[in-house]
Amino acid sequence: MTQAAQAYGKTANKTSSPRDLEADLLLQAASQLQSIRDGWESKHTELNAALNNNRKLWTLLVATVTRPENPLPANIRQNVANIGLYVFKQTIAAMANPRPEHLGSLININRELASGLRSHA
């Protein structure tokens, strides 16, 4: 089982709604990336693992939101899918040219989406 799927399963037992679960996982991934960015000199070797974890989480989110049976309005589903594509591109860029400043947009996207999920719960 992948690290993202394991985290999803562990968190599912602690939260009361899918929105809370998604928000918790996004915040965990953002925190992991923030920790690496803040401690770049000693933690940069953890970057690929953190980026892969975030990518796997976003893969699950995009797969879920783009399913035909997803009840969200089409425009929201499309927006989340587009953000997911951006996350995938940023992840590849950060892996190709590892620098702490490349993590800011990924951290912010995760935090903002988590905030939105919590405010609409």
C-alpha positions as CSV (number, residue, x, y, z in Angstrom):
1,M,0.0,0.0,0.0
2,T,1.4,3.4,-0.8
3,Q,2.3,6.0,1.8
4,A,-0.5,8.3,0.7
5,A,-3.1,5.5,0.8
6,Q,-1.9,4.5,4.2
7,A,-2.2,8.1,5.5
8,Y,-5.6,8.3,3.9
9,G,-6.7,5.1,5.7
10,K,-5.3,6.2,9.1
11,T,-6.8,9.6,8.9
12,A,-10.2,8.2,7.8
13,N,-10.6,6.6,11.2
14,K,-10.0,9.9,13.0
15,T,-12.3,12.3,11.1
16,S,-16.0,12.5,10.7
17,S,-16.3,13.5,7.0
18,P,-14.6,13.0,3.7
19,R,-14.0,16.8,3.5
20,D,-12.2,16.7,6.9
21,L,-10.2,13.7,5.7
22,E,-9.1,15.5,2.5
23,A,-8.3,18.7,4.4
24,D,-6.2,16.8,7.0
25,L,-4.2,15.0,4.3
26,L,-3.6,18.2,2.4
27,L,-2.4,19.9,5.5
28,Q,-0.1,17.0,6.4
29,A,1.5,17.1,2.9
30,A,1.8,20.9,3.2
31,S,3.4,20.6,6.6
32,Q,5.9,18.0,5.3
33,L,6.9,20.2,2.4
34,Q,7.1,23.3,4.7
35,S,9.4,21.4,7.0
36,I,11.7,20.5,4.2
37,R,11.7,24.1,2.8
38,D,12.4,25.5,6.3
39,G,15.2,23.1,7.0
40,W,16.5,22.8,3.5
41,E,20.2,22.3,4.4
42,S,19.5,19.2,6.5
43,K,16.2,17.9,5.0
44,H,16.6,18.4,1.2
45,T,17.2,14.7,0.9
46,E,13.6,14.1,2.0
47,L,12.3,16.2,-0.9
48,N,11.5,13.5,-3.5
49,A,9.6,11.4,-0.9
50,A,7.5,14.4,0.2
51,L,6.8,15.4,-3.4
52,N,5.8,11.8,-4.3
53,N,3.5,11.7,-1.3
54,N,1.9,15.0,-2.3
55,R,1.6,13.8,-6.0
56,K,-0.1,10.5,-4.9
57,L,-2.6,12.5,-2.7
58,W,-3.4,14.8,-5.7
59,T,-3.7,11.7,-8.0
60,L,-6.4,10.4,-5.6
61,L,-8.1,13.8,-5.4
62,V,-8.2,14.3,-9.2
63,A,-9.3,10.7,-9.8
64,T,-12.2,11.2,-7.3
65,V,-13.3,14.6,-8.5
66,T,-13.3,13.5,-12.2
67,R,-15.5,10.4,-11.7
68,P,-18.8,10.8,-13.6
69,E,-20.7,10.1,-10.4
70,N,-19.0,12.8,-8.4
71,P,-21.8,15.1,-7.2
72,L,-19.9,18.4,-7.4
73,P,-20.8,20.9,-10.0
74,A,-18.9,20.4,-13.3
75,N,-17.1,23.8,-13.0
76,I,-15.8,22.9,-9.6
77,R,-14.7,19.4,-10.7
78,Q,-12.9,21.0,-13.7
79,N,-11.2,23.6,-11.5
80,V,-9.9,20.9,-9.1
81,A,-8.7,18.9,-12.0
82,N,-6.9,21.9,-13.5
83,I,-5.2,22.6,-10.1
84,G,-4.2,19.0,-10.0
85,L,-2.5,19.3,-13.4
86,Y,-0.7,22.4,-12.1
87,V,0.4,20.5,-9.0
88,F,1.8,17.7,-11.2
89,K,3.7,20.1,-13.3
90,Q,5.2,21.9,-10.3
91,T,6.1,18.6,-8.8
92,I,8.1,17.6,-11.9
93,A,9.7,21.0,-12.0
94,A,10.7,20.7,-8.3
95,M,12.2,17.3,-8.8
96,A,14.1,18.3,-11.9
97,N,15.5,21.5,-10.2
98,P,15.3,21.0,-6.4
99,R,15.2,24.4,-4.7
100,P,13.3,25.4,-1.6
101,E,11.6,28.3,-3.3
102,H,9.9,25.8,-5.7
103,L,7.8,24.4,-2.8
104,G,5.9,27.6,-2.0
105,S,3.1,27.2,-4.5
106,L,2.5,23.5,-3.6
107,I,2.4,24.4,0.1
108,N,-0.1,27.3,-0.5
109,I,-2.3,25.3,-2.8
110,N,-2.7,22.5,-0.3
111,R,-3.4,24.9,2.6
112,E,-5.9,26.9,0.6
113,L,-7.8,23.9,-0.6
114,A,-7.8,22.5,2.9
115,S,-9.2,25.8,4.2
116,G,-11.9,25.8,1.6
117,L,-12.9,22.2,2.4
118,R,-13.1,23.1,6.1
119,S,-15.1,26.2,5.5
120,H,-17.7,24.4,3.5
121,A,-18.1,21.4,5.7
